[in-house]
Amino acid sequence: MSNEELERARDEMKKLGVDWVLLSSRENVTYVSHFEVPTEFGFYADLAYAPPICLFGVKQAGSTLFVQHFYEGWIKDRQAIDEVVPHVILDPAAPTSARDNFLATLRKALHSAGLEHSTARLAIEEKSLPASALRVLQQEFPGLDLVEADLALKAARLVKTEREILLLREAAEVNRVGQTEFMQQCRVAGTNEFYIWGAAMQSMQRAAGKQIDFFAEVILGPGVANFEAGPRDLPSQAGDMATLDSTIRVNGYFSDTTNTVLVGEVEPTARQKLYGVASREAFYAAADALRPGRRACDAFEAANAALGKHELSLIHHAGHQIGTTCNEEPRLLPYDTTIIQPGMVFSVEPGAYEGAGGTIGARMEKQVIVHETGPEIFPDFEWGF
């Protein structure tokens, strides 16, 4: 089966002299397996002992995905791995140890790979591999040389494949529906943040045709001056500035967009318009700087210069790459000198805020694909300013 992402991961691991890779983070298992590793909550989170884990060879073929048995039926035809091995986490007919079953499955796979008396190099993810699994590796497979996988996987994921760009486009289209609903909800005053948030969420669930991971901040009125967390039980008033920062995950890939609008279809004040227009201009300046051969910091400086024309300045990054995580490297910051390459995909999000004691703030965010010929902005929704 075709799996370009797995092959890119193998290529990066070869540079480290790695023989086998054991991945355990949601983003990297999703990347190499094509299985959208779920965000576990409630029942699944309570019963599961370990996240889905992927073991694959670097110099030889073979890849295995270990999942909780609840996912076995769900995962069929939703992955691009040679073998899927379930481990039981709950058996209604008998007492079950999810921990013991997971470790037994892992041991068997490592033995089957011939690692029992091996001196091979095995790449792992320290931040997400369960401590019990690490002890098994150290105590029962002492000949293995364990190395960190993180930097190699970041290198593999730096430039997106055609498949990834398609998935990012699909997620962004779902996000566009939410932003369109947000603007519609803000046409009339009197609706509180919870209701606006819920309406945007429901519209995106319907657009995706299923439940999706969704995180959003709806901020009305003076809260936009500091980009305070929302939603709250706060009704909108005509003339309020309102912001929706919407982060969603669809089929394993993220979309991150933000828009600032004016509630009640009234004319903005001169100062409101200043912040809204400045944020929009900063977005386009940063997006235009995302060209092959430029640096990530160039986009930050372009956004900051655009705000400077209005006597404003950036107080956070101007954006970040996006993929199987929302906030990937490189980030558009003054110290990030990463060279921009075709196939990178960014969320560009410069904002301008009055700060403490103020009532005005605006952030504009869409995504940008870097092409040889220049940047492509998506998704297509109407700016509030």
C-alpha positions in Angstrom: 0.0 0.0 0.0 1.1 3.6 -0.7 2.3 5.5 2.4 4.5 8.5 1.5 4.5 9.8 5.1 5.8 6.5 6.5 8.6 6.5 3.8 9.5 10.1 4.7 9.8 9.1 8.3 12.0 6.1 7.3 14.3 8.4 5.3 14.8 10.7 8.2 15.5 7.8 10.6 18.1 6.4 8.2 20.0 9.6 8.6 20.2 8.8 12.4 21.3 5.3 11.7 18.1 4.0 13.3 16.9 0.4 12.7 13.5 0.5 14.3 11.1 3.2 15.4 8.4 3.0 18.2 6.1 6.0 18.0 3.6 6.9 20.7 2.5 10.5 20.2 -0.9 11.2 18.6 0.5 13.4 15.9 3.3 11.1 14.8 1.2 7.9 14.9 -1.5 9.7 12.9 1.2 10.9 10.4 2.8 7.5 9.7 -0.3 5.2 10.0 -3.0 7.4 8.4 -5.2 6.4 11.4 -6.8 9.5 13.1 -5.6 8.7 16.6 -8.7 9.7 18.7 -8.6 12.3 21.4 -9.7 10.0 24.2 -12.3 11.3 26.7 -14.5 9.8 29.3 -15.0 6.0 29.0 -12.1 5.5 26.5 -9.7 7.7 28.5 -10.6 6.0 31.8 -10.1 2.4 30.5 -7.2 2.8 28.1 -3.7 2.2 29.6 -1.6 3.4 26.6 -2.1 5.4 23.5 -2.1 3.8 20.0 1.5 3.0 19.3 3.3 2.2 16.0 6.4 0.1 15.5 8.1 0.0 12.1 11.4 -1.0 10.6 13.7 1.5 8.9 16.0 -0.7 6.8 13.4 -3.4 6.3 9.7 -3.4 5.5 7.1 -4.0 8.2 4.9 -1.8 10.3 2.6 -2.6 13.1 -0.1 -0.5 14.8 -1.1 -1.4 18.4 -4.6 -0.1 19.4 -7.1 -0.7 22.1 -9.5 -3.5 21.0 -12.4 -1.0 21.0 -10.9 0.6 17.9 -10.3 -2.7 16.0 -13.5 -2.5 14.0 -13.3 1.3 13.6 -9.8 1.2 12.3 -10.5 -1.1 9.4 -9.8 0.6 6.0 -8.7 3.8 7.9 -5.0 3.1 8.1 -2.0 2.4 5.9 0.0 0.0 8.1 0.9 -3.6 7.4 -0.6 -5.0 10.6 -3.0 -3.9 13.3 -2.7 -5.6 16.6 -5.4 -5.0 19.3 -5.0 -5.4 23.0 -8.0 -5.9 25.3 -8.6 -3.2 27.8 -12.0 -4.4 29.1 -13.6 -7.9 29.0 -17.1 -8.0 30.5 -16.7 -11.8 31.1 -13.5 -11.7 33.2 -11.2 -9.4 35.1 -8.9 -7.5 32.7 -5.6 -5.7 33.1 -5.2 -3.2 30.3 -1.6 -2.6 31.4 -0.6 -6.3 31.3 -2.3 -6.8 28.0 -0.6 -3.8 26.4 2.8 -4.8 27.6 2.3 -8.4 26.6 1.4 -7.3 23.1 4.4 -5.0 22.9 6.8 -7.7 24.1 5.5 -10.1 21.5 6.0 -7.6 18.7 9.5 -6.7 19.8 10.4 -10.4 20.0 8.8 -11.0 16.5 11.0 -8.2 15.2 14.1 -10.1 16.4 15.0 -7.5 19.0 15.4 -9.8 22.0 19.2 -10.1 21.7 19.7 -7.2 19.3 22.1 -4.3 19.5 19.9 -2.3 17.0 19.1 1.4 17.4 15.5 2.0 18.4 14.0 5.5 18.1 11.3 6.4 20.8 9.4 9.4 21.9 10.3 10.2 25.4 7.4 12.6 26.0 4.6 10.1 25.3 6.0 6.6 25.7 4.5 5.1 28.9 7.1 4.5 31.6 6.2 0.9 31.9 7.0 0.4 28.2 10.3 2.1 28.6 11.2 -0.2 31.5 10.4 -3.2 29.3 12.8 -1.9 26.7 15.5 -1.2 29.2 15.2 -4.4 31.3 14.2 -7.0 28.8 16.0 -5.7 25.7 19.2 -4.3 27.2 21.1 -4.5 23.9 19.0 -1.9 22.2 20.4 1.6 21.8 17.5 4.0 22.5 17.5 7.4 20.7 15.0 10.2 20.6 12.7 10.3 17.5 11.3 13.8 17.8 13.7 15.9 15.6 13.6 13.3 12.8 9.8 13.2 12.8 9.6 17.0 12.8 12.0 17.0 9.7 9.8 14.4 8.0 6.6 16.5 8.7 8.2 19.8 7.7 7.0 19.8 4.1 3.6 18.4 3.5 2.8 15.6 1.0 0.0 16.1 -1.6 -2.2 13.8 0.5 -1.6 16.0 3.6 -2.4 19.2 1.7 -5.7 17.7 0.5 -6.6 16.8 4.1 -5.6 20.3 5.3 -7.8 21.8 2.6 -10.8 19.6 3.7 -10.4 20.6 7.3 -10.1 24.3 6.4 -13.4 24.1 4.4 -15.1 22.7 7.5 -13.6 25.6 9.5 -14.9 28.1 6.8 -18.4 26.9 7.5 -17.9 27.8 11.2 -16.6 31.2 10.5 -19.5 31.9 8.1 -22.0 30.9 10.9 -20.1 33.1 13.4 -20.6 36.1 11.1 -24.2 35.3 10.7 -24.7 35.1 14.5 -23.1 38.5 15.0 -25.4 40.3 12.6 -27.9 40.7 15.5 -27.1 41.8 19.0 -28.2 40.0 22.2 -26.8 36.6 21.6 -24.4 35.3 24.2 -21.0 33.8 23.7 -22.1 30.3 24.6 -24.9 30.3 21.9 -22.6 31.7 19.2 -19.9 29.1 20.1 -22.5 26.3 20.0 -23.9 27.5 16.6 -20.4 27.6 15.1 -19.6 24.1 16.5 -22.8 22.5 15.2 -22.4 24.0 11.8 -18.9 22.4 11.5 -20.0 19.1 12.8 -22.7 19.0 10.1 -20.2 20.1 7.5 -17.8 17.3 8.5 -20.6 14.8 8.7 -19.4 13.5 12.0 -18.1 14.5 15.4 -14.8 16.4 15.3 -12.3 17.7 17.7 -13.2 21.4 18.2 -11.6 24.1 20.3 -12.8 27.7 19.9 -12.7 31.0 21.7 -15.6 33.3 21.2 -14.9 36.7 22.7 -17.2 39.7 22.7 -16.9 43.3 23.8 -13.9 44.5 26.0 -12.5 41.0 26.2 -11.0 41.4 22.7 -8.6 44.0 24.0 -6.7 41.2 25.8 -7.9 38.3 23.8 -9.5 36.8 27.0 -10.6 33.2 27.1 -14.2 32.5 26.1 -17.0 31.6 25.7 -18.9 33.0 28.7 -22.5 33.8 29.5 -22.1 37.3 28.1 -24.6 38.7 25.6 -23.4 40.7 22.7 -24.3 44.4 22.2 -24.5 46.4 19.0 -21.1 47.9 18.3 -19.1 45.2 20.1 -16.1 43.8 18.5 -16.3 40.0 18.4 -13.7 37.4 17.6 -13.8 33.7 16.9 -10.6 31.7 17.0 -11.5 28.3 15.7 -9.3 25.2 15.9 -10.6 22.0 14.6 -9.2 18.5 13.7 -10.8 16.6 10.8 -9.4 13.2 9.7 -6.3 13.7 11.7 -5.4 17.2 10.3 -5.9 20.6 11.9 -7.4 23.9 10.7 -6.9 27.1 12.6 -8.7 30.3 11.6 -9.7 33.6 13.3 -11.9 36.5 12.3 -12.9 39.7 14.1 -16.3 41.3 13.2 -18.6 44.0 14.5 -21.9 43.0 16.2 -25.2 44.4 14.9 -24.2 45.6 11.4 -23.3 49.1 12.7 -20.5 51.3 11.4 -17.2 50.8 13.3 -15.6 53.7 15.2 -12.5 55.1 13.7 -10.4 53.3 16.3 -12.1 49.9 15.8 -11.5 50.2 12.1 -7.9 51.1 12.7 -7.3 47.8 14.6 -9.3 45.7 12.3 -7.7 47.0 9.1 -4.2 46.9 10.7 -4.6 43.2 11.6 -5.9 42.4 8.1 -3.0 44.2 6.4 -0.5 42.5 8.7 -2.0 39.1 7.7 -1.4 39.8 4.0 2.1 41.2 4.6 3.1 38.0 6.5 1.4 35.7 3.9 3.2 37.5 1.1 6.5 36.9 2.8 6.0 33.1 2.9 8.0 32.4 -0.3 10.6 29.8 -1.1 14.0 30.9 0.1 12.8 33.4 2.6 12.9 32.8 6.4 10.2 32.3 8.9 11.3 35.5 10.8 10.8 37.5 7.6 7.1 36.9 7.8 7.1 38.1 11.4 8.9 41.2 10.5 6.6 41.9 7.6 3.5 41.6 9.8 5.1 43.8 12.5 6.1 46.4 9.9 2.5 46.5 8.6 1.2 47.1 12.1 3.9 49.7 12.6 2.4 51.8 9.9 -0.6 52.2 12.2 1.6 52.7 15.3 0.9 49.2 16.6 3.1 46.2 17.1 2.8 42.4 17.4 2.7 41.0 21.0 2.7 37.3 19.9 3.9 35.2 17.0 2.6 36.0 13.5 1.8 32.3 12.8 2.9 28.7 12.7 2.9 25.7 10.6 0.0 23.3 10.8 -0.6 19.6 10.1 -1.2 16.7 12.5 -0.8 19.2 15.3 -2.2 22.7 15.4 1.0 24.5 16.3 4.0 23.1 14.4 7.5 24.4 13.7 8.6 26.6 12.1 6.8 29.5 13.9 6.7 33.0 12.6 8.9 34.6 15.3 11.8 37.1 15.1 14.3 34.4 16.1 13.1 31.5 13.8 15.4 31.5 10.8 14.0 28.3 9.2 14.1 28.5 5.4 10.7 28.5 3.8 10.1 25.7 1.3 7.4 24.8 -1.2 4.8 22.5 0.4 4.9 24.1 3.8 1.5 25.1 5.2 1.1 27.9 7.7 -1.6 29.5 9.8 -0.9 33.2 9.7 -2.4 35.1 12.7 -1.2 38.6 13.5 -3.3 40.5 16.0 -3.4 43.9 17.5 -4.9 44.6 21.0 -5.3 47.7 23.2 -4.5 45.6 26.2 -5.4 46.2 29.9 -8.0 48.9 30.3 -8.9 48.9 26.6 -12.0 47.7 24.7 -10.6 47.0 21.2 -8.6 44.2 19.6 -8.5 42.2 16.4 -6.9 39.1 15.0 -7.2 37.8 11.4 -6.1 34.3 10.6 -6.2 32.0 7.6 -3.9 29.4 6.2 -1.2 29.6 3.6 0.3 27.0 1.3 3.7 27.8 0.0 4.1 27.2 -3.7 7.1 27.8 -6.0 5.0 30.7 -7.5 4.0 32.2 -4.2 1.6 31.8 -1.4 -2.0 30.5 -1.7 -4.4 31.7 1.0 -7.3 29.4 2.2 -10.1 28.9 3.2 -12.1 31.7 1.5 -14.3 33.5 4.0 -15.2 37.2 4.4 -13.1 39.3 6.7 -14.9 41.3 9.3 -12.8 44.4 8.5 
